[in-house]
Amino acid sequence: MHRPAALVACALGLVAAGCGDAKPAAPPRAAVHVALTAPGDGAAVRNDTVVLRGTVRPAGATVLVHGRRVEVAGGAFETTVGLEAGTNVIDVLASAPDARPAMSALRVRRLVTVRVPDVTGDSPAQAKERLAGFGLRAQVDDVGGLFDSLLPGDPVVCSVRPAAGTVVDAGSTVRILTAKGC
């Protein structure tokens, strides 16, 4: 009986000795706080750039917008960001020593408008190519019917919808109406 009691006492001594070497848990690091103030998420603009504004705490944090460092003054930052046509996602990363980094993002949609070109008389292939050059999609609809199929020759563009000269957003679909005899 003496031996099991000695083993238990030894095991308890080892556990107690091991506990003294453990370092106290470090308090959790506070996170950097980043807030984007302009433009609003989901904003739609017509310019090819937008001014991004925001704040950060601590005031001395480092801010990266699309991976490029931005100057921070008094906890505020501002930078001009280039936009592609369509939806753009702007990423912002903020970090500071002894703090967890923070990330934020917002979407800005750049609206680009074009005038529908006059492709009347073009072949459907030529019309599609010209529309694509303006950033427009084409939907070809043969409207000639049965009688038209008996006529010699190839179909041509009779009209487009929306009409030539109409201002539309880039990426819009233009309906090309074709027939052999317009």
VEXLUM-668102 format. One record per residue (C-alpha): residue in three letters; y, x, z. Coordinates in steps of 0.02 Angstrom, whole numbers, plus 50000, padded with zeros to 5 digits. Each point is the difference from the previous one (the first is absolute). Layout:
<dozas>
 res     y     x     z
 ALA     Y     X     Z
...
</dozas>
This chain:
<dozas>
 res     y     x     z
 MET 50000 50000 50000
 HIS 50112 50144 50028
 ARG 49990 50057 49820
 PRO 50059 49834 49915
 ALA 50147 49990 50118
 ALA 50048 50179 49956
 LEU 49992 49961 49813
 VAL 50110 49847 50022
 ALA 50126 50100 50101
 CYS 50001 50137 49867
 ALA 50026 49874 49859
 LEU 50143 49918 50092
 GLY 50078 50171 50029
 LEU 49991 50042 49815
 VAL 50078 49834 49950
 ALA 50140 50023 50126
 ALA 50031 50179 49941
 GLY 50007 49944 49818
 CYS 50128 49867 50038
 GLY 50124 50128 50065
 ASP 50005 50090 49833
 ALA 50046 49846 49898
 LYS 50179 49993 49940
 PRO 50097 49843 50038
 ALA 50014 49885 49851
 ALA 50163 50027 49906
 PRO 50112 49849 49995
 PRO 49997 49917 49829
 ARG 50133 50065 49883
 ALA 50138 49878 49957
 ALA 50012 49953 49817
 VAL 50149 50035 49891
 HIS 50088 49837 49957
 VAL 50060 49976 49821
 ALA 50088 49844 49936
 LEU 50050 49968 49819
 THR 50163 49902 49992
 ALA 50037 49989 49813
 PRO 49944 49941 49877
 GLY 49891 49862 50069
 ASP 49813 50002 49965
 GLY 49967 49910 49836
 ALA 50179 50021 49937
 ALA 50028 49980 49812
 VAL 50129 50111 49916
 ARG 50055 50037 49822
 ASN 50056 50181 50028
 ASP 49887 50150 49973
 THR 50038 50062 50177
 VAL 50018 49924 50172
 VAL 50082 50067 50158
 LEU 49874 50003 50143
 ARG 50073 49994 50176
 GLY 49916 50007 50168
 THR 50000 50060 50179
 VAL 49883 50111 50097
 ARG 49968 50040 50185
 PRO 50005 50133 50064
 ALA 50161 50038 49906
 GLY 49940 50176 49957
 ALA 49841 49941 49912
 THR 49955 50063 49828
 VAL 49997 49865 49864
 LEU 49908 50013 49835
 VAL 50026 49874 49859
 HIS 49869 50016 49863
 GLY 49958 50169 50076
 ARG 50178 50067 49989
 ARG 50099 50043 50156
 VAL 50152 49891 50032
 GLU 50148 50049 50110
 VAL 50009 49908 50166
 ALA 50169 49985 50088
 GLY 50012 49915 50168
 GLY 49833 49916 49974
 ALA 50051 49924 49832
 PHE 49946 50050 49826
 GLU 50045 49951 49822
 THR 49934 50057 49832
 THR 49997 49942 49819
 VAL 49828 49961 49930
 GLY 49960 49988 49814
 LEU 49908 49844 49942
 GLU 49879 49965 49859
 ALA 49997 49831 49914
 GLY 49898 49877 50102
 THR 49948 50013 50182
 ASN 50031 50165 50091
 VAL 49932 50046 50172
 ILE 50115 50115 50099
 ASP 49909 50098 50137
 VAL 50092 50068 50153
 LEU 49921 50119 50125
 ALA 50089 50052 50161
 SER 49940 50134 50121
 ALA 50063 50095 50151
 PRO 49929 50134 50115
 ASP 49894 49929 50142
 ALA 49999 49826 49922
 ARG 49880 49903 49891
 PRO 50064 49984 49822
 ALA 50046 49830 49929
 MET 49989 49934 49824
 SER 50083 49853 49916
 ALA 50012 49937 49822
 LEU 50089 49867 49902
 ARG 49986 49926 49826
 VAL 50145 49989 49878
 ARG 49981 49916 49831
 ARG 50105 50069 49858
 LEU 50037 49863 49876
 VAL 50021 50057 49822
 THR 50053 49877 49866
 VAL 49984 50013 49811
 ARG 50043 49890 49852
 VAL 49853 49933 49902
 PRO 50010 50084 49829
 ASP 49990 49902 49837
 VAL 49826 50036 49932
 THR 49997 49854 49877
 GLY 49910 50051 49840
 ASP 49908 50146 50081
 SER 49811 50008 50003
 PRO 49927 49954 50170
 ALA 49954 50184 50030
 GLN 50177 50060 49958
 ALA 50076 49865 50111
 LYS 49888 50048 50147
 GLU 50047 50183 49979
 ARG 50187 49963 49993
 LEU 49991 49886 50153
 ALA 49903 50133 50096
 GLY 50142 50122 49960
 PHE 50116 49883 50095
 GLY 49880 49990 50147
 LEU 49941 49825 49952
 ARG 49824 49931 49985
 ALA 49945 49898 49850
 GLN 49890 49847 49987
 VAL 49955 49965 49818
 ASP 49967 49817 49954
 ASP 49948 49952 49824
 VAL 50084 49833 49966
 GLY 49958 49989 49815
 GLY 49854 49880 50018
 LEU 49862 49961 49875
 PHE 50112 49985 49846
 ASP 50081 50168 50040
 SER 49830 50085 50001
 LEU 49979 49952 49815
 LEU 50160 50091 49949
 PRO 49992 50178 49933
 GLY 50074 50145 50097
 ASP 50014 50049 50181
 PRO 50088 49906 50139
 VAL 50176 50050 50052
 VAL 50107 49959 50150
 CYS 50087 49832 49973
 SER 50088 49993 50169
 VAL 49994 50062 50179
 ARG 50018 49914 50168
 PRO 50113 50033 50088
 ALA 50112 50011 49847
 ALA 50066 50164 49930
 GLY 50156 50054 50094
 THR 49947 49920 50165
 VAL 50020 50114 50152
 VAL 49837 50017 50100
 ASP 49929 50115 50133
 ALA 49906 50152 49934
 GLY 49814 49966 50013
 SER 50021 49818 49947
 THR 49881 49924 49873
 VAL 50070 49947 49831
 ARG 49899 49872 49902
 ILE 49986 50049 49816
 LEU 49968 49852 49884
 THR 49917 50054 49837
 ALA 49948 49917 49838
 LYS 49980 50046 49817
 GLY 50127 49870 49945
 CYS 50142 49986 50125
</dozas>
